[in-house]
Amino acid sequence: MAETDEFDLSQLSASQQEALQQYTDVTGQEIKDAVPLLERSQWNIQIAIAKFFDGEGPDLVAEAQAAQNDIPRTEARHESLQESLYATVVQSPRVPRLHTTDPAPRVVPQGAIVYRPPFLLAAIFAPFRLGYHLLTGLARLVLYISSFLPQSIRPRTVTTSMRKGWRGTNTRRVVLPKETAERFRREFEEEYGAHGLTFFDGGHAQALDAAKRDLKFLLIVLVSPEHDDTDSFVRDTLLSPDVVAFINDPANNINIWGGNVLDSEAYQVANEYHCTKYPFSCLACLTPKEGSTRMGIIKRLAGPMPPGAYLDGLRISIAKYSPDLNGVRAERAAQAVARNLRSEQDSAYERSLALDRERARQKREAAAAAAAAEKQALEEAEAAVRLEEARQVWRKWRARKIPAEPDAGAKDSVRLALNMPASSGAGRVIRKFAGETTLEDLYAFVECYDLLQEPSETAETAKPEDYDHKYRFRIASVMPRETFSPTNETTVVEKMGRGGSLVVEDIPYDEEDNE
């Protein structure tokens, strides 16, 4: 009862007290734990009993409240009145807009089209063309000379043409985009002096591609030297220290491309970007939410404006689209890391595979070498067996060819004492040989000595074919030492006279191999 004192049951209604009583009777749960469970079950006894025995799942009510508090909010739209009016003019209100920004066209300059009239017309109008060129050249010469006159007496036409600046003329030679960009930068510096802006060194298409590749903002500036507000806009707005510092700040990721509408490329850019008022600036960048490769115009700045308004327009647009570009940068960085990791894994796999192949090759070579060595050893063993069999056959055949020992009274006999090698076990052998016995016969006697002691082993035996017998010992005299070779041309009488003592020496294996 002490546990129920912690809860003021009087605050519960009669139905809640009844539900609590029924629930505790069924489950036997303590009141301090039963009351919170019944509250979470909206005092439904069946739900509470099911939660007690089956366990509680997610609280759907709490999740619904949390989801209601986390409703996504629509981002504030940064759009000026001019952009809204432009969108209304360019796109009909009956057609729904698929993108929030206009596409940034990729302008590739077209070469100048030279019209060549037929030869007959060219011949007819040739005098008129010649006269026109003479008059135009004369007028330019007069204007050039008049430009050196004092301003008080200088014709107004000359003064107006000089104020247009930039060597302005409506007829400019069409050159390559890179040369056009170089001419723009050179004329810009000649007109406004040294400045801190770094214009893109290339055509508009290359600048747009570089901005897309590097995920940067592209600031396109189009100026018309014949426009009255061009000089003030460039000097006071575009070249103001704040604007220059903002454009050159690496954190803002801005590339700037400029063009003179008197050039063919800049004129085409002005037409594609629907430029109706000068000076004209627009900011373009990649719009990943509207297309993975789509470049969109995110800000238009047309006409003269103070540096603060110009800078605010750039800053607001960059702040709006920078998160999208940062997301793409992070995605590309992750892809690059994954690509590098995959490349490293592939390289490691290739190295491991190459190592396994090398090991397998070495293993195969070792197995092949072992098999070859085993085969060679087996062949050598078989050859040795065959050689030994042939040697034994030859010994039996040769033992039969050795003449018998002469009688005691025989003339020209030679008595020799042969000290046999220890390996033979024969010891010292004393025997008489006929005077015509050759050294080869003496070697054959030593070779077949054991067979001569067993006459039964000297049965008729044929000489083995394709066998060249080699003696594995040598016979030498004791004093003076002389080694005798097994030859049929020398007899023992010639070497030993009537008798003597000889030594039979085994030839070592290495020496035998060398021989």
C-alpha positions in Angstrom: 0.0 0.0 0.0 3.0 2.2 0.5 3.7 2.0 -3.2 0.3 3.4 -4.1 0.9 6.4 -1.9 3.3 7.7 -4.5 0.4 8.1 -6.9 -2.6 10.3 -6.2 -5.3 7.9 -7.5 -8.0 10.5 -6.7 -6.9 12.5 -9.7 -7.9 9.5 -12.0 -11.5 9.4 -13.2 -13.8 6.5 -12.3 -13.3 4.9 -15.7 -9.5 5.2 -15.4 -9.5 3.7 -11.9 -11.7 0.8 -13.2 -9.4 0.3 -16.2 -6.4 0.3 -13.8 -8.0 -2.2 -11.6 -8.8 -4.6 -14.5 -5.3 -4.2 -15.9 -3.5 -5.0 -12.6 -5.8 -7.9 -12.0 -4.8 -9.5 -15.4 -1.1 -8.6 -15.5 -0.2 -8.2 -11.8 2.0 -5.2 -12.7 2.9 -2.6 -10.1 0.7 0.5 -10.1 3.7 2.8 -10.5 4.5 1.0 -13.8 0.9 0.3 -14.9 -0.2 4.0 -14.9 2.4 5.2 -17.4 1.7 2.2 -19.7 -2.0 2.9 -19.6 -1.4 6.6 -20.3 0.7 5.6 -23.4 -2.1 3.3 -24.5 -4.7 6.0 -24.1 -6.3 4.0 -21.2 -7.2 1.2 -23.6 -7.0 -2.0 -21.6 -6.7 -4.4 -24.6 -3.8 -2.3 -26.1 -2.1 -2.0 -22.7 -2.3 -5.8 -22.0 -1.0 -6.5 -25.5 2.0 -4.2 -25.0 2.7 -5.8 -21.6 2.8 -9.3 -23.0 4.1 -8.7 -26.5 6.4 -5.7 -25.9 6.0 -2.1 -26.9 6.6 -1.0 -30.5 7.3 2.5 -31.7 5.1 5.3 -30.4 3.1 6.3 -33.4 1.6 9.3 -31.7 5.0 10.7 -30.8 6.4 10.0 -34.3 3.4 11.8 -35.8 4.0 14.8 -33.6 7.7 14.8 -34.4 7.0 14.6 -38.1 4.5 17.5 -37.8 7.2 19.6 -36.2 9.7 18.7 -39.0 7.8 19.9 -42.0 10.2 21.0 -44.7 10.1 24.7 -45.4 10.4 26.2 -48.8 13.6 28.2 -49.4 13.3 31.9 -49.8 13.3 32.9 -53.4 16.0 35.4 -54.4 14.7 37.0 -57.6 14.7 40.6 -58.6 11.8 42.4 -60.3 13.9 42.6 -63.5 14.4 38.8 -63.5 10.7 38.2 -63.0 9.8 40.6 -65.8 12.4 38.9 -68.0 10.9 35.5 -67.2 7.5 36.7 -68.1 8.6 38.1 -71.4 10.8 35.2 -72.5 8.5 32.4 -71.6 4.8 32.4 -72.0 2.7 32.1 -68.8 0.7 29.3 -70.4 3.8 27.1 -70.6 4.9 25.7 -67.2 8.5 26.4 -66.3 10.6 23.2 -65.9 13.6 25.1 -64.5 14.0 28.0 -62.2 16.9 29.4 -64.2 17.3 30.1 -67.9 19.9 28.0 -69.7 23.3 29.5 -70.3 24.0 28.9 -74.0 27.4 27.7 -75.1 28.2 30.1 -77.9 30.7 28.9 -80.5 31.6 31.9 -82.8 30.7 31.4 -86.5 33.1 32.5 -89.1 32.3 35.5 -91.2 30.4 34.7 -94.3 31.9 36.4 -97.4 29.5 37.0 -100.2 31.1 37.0 -103.6 28.8 38.4 -106.3 28.9 37.1 -109.8 31.8 38.2 -112.0 29.5 40.3 -114.2 28.0 42.3 -111.3 31.4 42.7 -109.7 32.8 44.2 -112.9 29.8 46.6 -113.2 30.0 47.8 -109.6 33.8 47.9 -109.4 34.0 51.6 -110.2 31.5 52.4 -107.4 33.3 50.2 -104.9 36.6 51.9 -105.8 35.1 55.3 -105.3 33.5 54.3 -102.0 36.8 53.1 -100.7 38.6 56.2 -101.8 36.1 58.5 -100.1 36.1 56.4 -96.9 39.9 56.5 -96.8 39.9 60.2 -97.4 37.4 60.8 -94.6 39.4 58.7 -92.2 42.5 60.7 -93.1 40.7 64.0 -92.5 39.4 62.8 -89.1 42.8 61.6 -88.1 44.5 64.9 -89.0 41.6 66.8 -87.3 42.2 64.9 -84.1 45.4 66.9 -83.6 43.7 70.3 -83.7 42.8 72.1 -80.5 39.5 71.2 -79.0 38.1 74.7 -79.5 38.4 74.5 -83.2 38.1 70.7 -83.6 34.9 69.6 -85.4 32.3 68.0 -83.1 32.2 64.8 -85.2 35.9 64.2 -84.5 35.4 64.8 -80.8 32.4 62.4 -80.6 34.3 59.7 -82.4 37.3 60.1 -80.0 35.0 59.9 -77.0 33.7 56.5 -78.1 37.2 55.2 -77.4 38.4 51.6 -77.6 39.4 52.4 -81.2 35.7 51.8 -81.8 34.6 51.0 -85.3 31.7 49.0 -86.6 34.0 47.0 -88.9 36.4 44.7 -86.9 38.3 41.9 -88.3 37.0 38.5 -87.3 39.7 36.4 -85.6 39.9 33.3 -83.5 38.3 33.4 -80.0 41.7 33.4 -78.2 42.9 36.3 -80.3 39.6 38.1 -79.7 40.0 37.7 -75.9 43.5 39.0 -76.2 42.4 42.0 -78.2 39.7 42.7 -75.6 42.1 42.6 -72.7 44.6 44.8 -74.6 42.0 47.4 -75.5 40.6 47.3 -72.0 44.0 48.0 -70.4 44.7 50.7 -72.9 41.4 52.4 -72.1 41.2 52.0 -68.3 44.8 51.4 -67.3 46.1 48.7 -65.0 43.3 46.8 -63.2 43.0 43.8 -60.9 40.7 41.7 -63.0 41.9 38.6 -64.8 39.7 38.0 -67.8 39.5 34.5 -69.1 42.1 33.8 -71.9 39.8 32.2 -74.4 36.4 32.2 -76.1 33.1 32.1 -74.4 32.6 28.4 -75.1 35.9 27.6 -73.4 35.1 29.8 -70.4 31.7 28.1 -70.0 33.3 24.6 -70.2 36.0 25.6 -67.7 33.4 26.8 -65.2 31.4 23.6 -65.6 34.5 21.5 -65.2 35.9 23.3 -62.2 32.5 24.0 -60.6 33.0 27.8 -60.6 30.8 30.8 -61.3 31.2 32.5 -64.7 30.7 36.2 -64.7 30.0 37.4 -68.3 30.6 41.1 -69.0 29.5 42.6 -72.3 30.2 46.2 -73.0 29.4 48.5 -75.9 32.0 51.3 -76.5 29.3 53.3 -78.3 27.1 53.3 -75.2 27.3 56.4 -73.0 27.2 54.5 -69.6 30.0 52.1 -70.5 32.9 54.3 -69.3 31.2 55.2 -65.9 30.1 51.6 -65.3 33.6 50.2 -65.9 35.5 52.8 -63.9 33.0 53.3 -61.0 31.4 49.8 -60.7 33.3 47.0 -62.3 36.7 48.3 -61.3 35.7 49.5 -57.9 38.0 48.0 -55.2 35.2 46.1 -53.5 34.0 44.4 -56.7 37.5 43.6 -57.8 38.3 42.1 -54.4 35.1 40.1 -54.4 35.7 38.7 -57.9 39.4 37.9 -57.2 38.6 36.2 -53.9 39.4 32.5 -54.4 36.7 31.5 -51.9 34.0 32.8 -54.3 35.2 30.7 -57.2 34.5 33.2 -60.0 35.9 33.3 -63.5 35.3 36.5 -65.5 34.9 36.6 -69.3 34.6 39.9 -71.1 33.6 40.8 -74.6 33.1 43.9 -76.8 29.9 43.7 -78.8 31.7 45.1 -81.8 33.4 41.7 -82.0 31.5 38.9 -83.7 31.7 36.4 -80.8 30.6 38.9 -78.2 27.7 40.0 -80.5 26.6 36.4 -80.8 26.8 36.0 -77.0 24.6 39.1 -76.5 22.0 37.7 -78.9 22.0 34.3 -77.2 21.7 35.8 -73.7 19.0 38.2 -74.8 20.9 41.3 -73.9 18.8 44.4 -74.4 20.5 46.9 -72.2 24.2 47.9 -71.8 26.4 47.5 -69.9 25.3 43.9 -69.4 26.5 41.3 -66.9 25.2 37.9 -66.0 26.3 35.2 -63.6 26.2 31.5 -64.8 27.0 28.3 -63.0 26.2 24.6 -63.0 22.6 24.0 -61.7 22.7 20.3 -60.5 19.1 20.4 -59.2 17.9 21.2 -62.7 20.3 18.9 -64.6 23.6 17.2 -63.8 25.3 19.0 -66.8 23.1 22.1 -67.2 24.6 25.5 -67.0 22.0 28.1 -65.9 21.9 31.9 -65.7 21.4 32.7 -62.0 21.7 36.5 -62.2 21.3 39.3 -64.7 22.7 42.7 -64.1 21.8 45.1 -66.9 22.4 48.8 -67.1 24.4 51.2 -64.9 24.2 50.6 -61.2 26.3 51.5 -58.1 29.0 49.2 -56.9 27.0 48.2 -53.8 23.9 47.0 -55.8 26.2 45.2 -58.3 28.1 43.5 -55.5 24.9 42.6 -53.6 23.4 41.0 -56.7 26.6 38.8 -57.2 26.8 38.0 -53.5 23.2 36.9 -53.1 23.2 34.7 -56.2 26.5 33.1 -55.2 25.3 32.4 -51.7 22.2 30.8 -53.0 23.9 28.4 -55.4 27.2 27.7 -53.5 25.7 24.9 -51.4 24.6 23.1 -54.6 28.1 23.4 -56.1 29.7 22.4 -52.8 27.5 19.3 -52.8 28.7 18.5 -56.3 32.3 19.1 -55.3 31.9 16.8 -52.3 30.3 14.2 -54.6 33.1 14.4 -57.1 35.7 14.3 -54.3 34.0 11.1 -53.0 33.9 9.7 -56.5 37.6 10.5 -56.9 38.4 8.9 -53.6 36.4 5.9 -54.5 38.0 5.8 -58.0 41.5 6.1 -56.4 40.6 3.4 -53.9 39.3 1.2 -56.6 42.3 1.8 -58.7 44.6 1.0 -55.7 42.6 -2.1 -55.0 42.8 -3.1 -58.6 46.5 -2.4 -58.6 46.9 -4.4 -55.4 44.8 -7.2 -56.9 46.9 -7.2 -60.1 50.1 -7.3 -58.0 48.8 -10.1 -55.9 47.6 -11.9 -59.0 51.0 -11.4 -60.6 52.7 -12.6 -57.5 50.5 -15.7 -57.5 51.2 -16.3 -61.1 54.9 -15.9 -60.4 54.7 -18.4 -57.5 52.6 -20.8 -59.7 55.2 -20.4 -62.5 58.1 -21.1 -60.1 56.2 -24.0 -58.6 55.5 -25.4 -62.1 59.2 -24.9 -63.0 60.3 -26.5 -59.8 58.0 -29.4 -60.3 59.1 -29.7 -63.9 62.8 -29.5 -62.8 62.2 -32.1 -60.1 60.4 -34.3 -62.7 63.2 -33.8 -65.2 65.8 -34.5 -62.5 64.0 -37.6 -61.4 63.6 -38.7 -65.0 67.3 -38.0 -65.6 68.3 -39.9 -62.5 66.1 -42.8 -63.5 67.6 -42.8 -67.0 71.1 -42.5 -65.5 70.3 -45.4 -63.1 68.9 -47.5 -66.0 71.9 -46.6 -68.1 74.2 -47.5 -65.3 72.5 -50.8 -64.9 72.7 -51.5 -68.6 76.3 -50.4 -68.6 77.1 -52.6 -65.6 75.3 -55.5 -67.3 77.3 -54.9 -70.5 80.5 -54.7 -68.4 79.9 -58.0 -66.8 79.2 -59.6 -70.1 82.3 -58.1 -71.5 84.4 -59.4 -68.6 83.0 -62.9 -69.1 83.9 -62.6 -72.8 87.3 -61.1 -72.1 88.2 -63.6 -69.4 87.8 -66.4 -72.0 90.3 -64.6 -74.3 93.1 -64.3 -71.7 95.9 -66.9 -72.3 96.7 -69.4 -69.6 99.8 -69.0 -67.5 103.0 -70.4 -69.2 104.8 -73.4 -67.8 107.7 -73.2 -65.5 110.2 -74.1 -68.2 108.8 -71.7 -70.8 111.3 -69.3 -72.4 110.7 -65.5 -72.6 108.2 -65.6 -69.8 107.8 -62.6 -67.4 107.2 -63.0 -63.7 105.2 -60.2 -62.3 104.0 -59.4 -58.8 100.8 -57.4 -58.8 99.7 -55.6 -55.7 95.9 -55.6 -56.2 93.8 -52.8 -54.7 92.2 -53.3 -51.3 88.7 -53.1 -52.8 89.3 -56.3 -54.7 90.4 -58.3 -51.7 93.0 -60.3 -53.8 96.1 -58.9 -52.1 99.4 -59.7 -53.8 99.2 -61.8 -56.9 102.3 -63.4 -58.5 101.9 -64.8 -62.0 104.0 -65.5 -65.1 103.0 -64.0 -68.4 104.2 -64.9 -71.9 106.7 -62.5 -73.5 104.2 -61.5 -76.2 101.5 -60.5 -73.6 100.5 -56.9 -74.2 99.7 -54.3 -71.6 96.1 -54.5 -72.6 96.1 -58.3 -71.8 97.7 -57.4 -68.5 94.9 -55.0 -67.8 92.3 -57.6 -68.9 93.9 -60.1 -66.5 93.5 -57.7 -63.6 90.0 -56.9 -64.6 88.9 -60.5 -64.9 91.0 -61.9 -62.1 88.0 -62.9 -60.0 86.4 -64.6 -62.9 89.6 -66.5 -63.7 89.4 -68.1 -60.3 86.0 -69.6 -61.2 86.4 -71.5 -64.5 82.7 -72.3 -64.5 81.9 -68.6 -65.1 84.0 -68.5 -68.2 81.4 -70.1 -70.5 81.0 -69.1 -74.1 79.8 -65.5 -74.1 79.4 -63.1 -77.0 81.0 -59.7 -77.0 78.4 -57.0 -76.2 77.7 -54.7 -79.1 78.0 -50.9 -78.8 80.1 -51.2 -75.7 83.4 -49.5 -75.2 85.0 -50.9 -72.0 87.0 -48.5 -69.8 89.2 -49.8 -67.0 88.6 -48.3 -63.6 92.1 -48.8 -62.4 95.6 -48.2 -63.6 98.8 -50.2 -63.4 102.1 -48.5 -62.5 105.7 -49.6 -61.6 107.0 -48.9 -58.2 110.6 -47.6 -58.8 110.9 -45.7 -60.9 107.3 -44.9 -61.0 105.7 -45.2 -64.4 102.1 -45.6 -65.3 101.3 -48.0 -68.1 98.4 -47.5 -70.5 96.3 -50.5 -71.8 97.6 -50.8 -75.3 98.1 -53.6 -77.7 101.2 -52.2 -79.2 103.5 -52.6 -76.2 104.4 -55.9 -74.4 105.2 -56.5 -70.8 108.7 -57.7 -71.8 109.4 -54.3 -73.3 108.4 -52.5 -70.1 109.4 -55.0 -67.3 112.0 -57.3 -68.9 112.1 -60.6 -67.1 110.1 -59.6 -64.1 109.1 -56.9 -61.7 106.6 -55.5 -59.2 103.6 -53.5 -60.2 100.9 -51.7 -58.3 97.2 -51.7 -59.3 95.5 -48.4 -58.3 91.8 -47.6 -58.4 90.9 -44.4 -60.3 88.9 -41.9 -58.2 85.4 -41.1 -59.5 86.1 -37.4 -60.2 89.3 -38.3 -62.1 87.4 -41.1 -63.9 84.7 -38.5 -64.9 87.3 -36.2 -66.2 88.9 -38.9 -68.3 
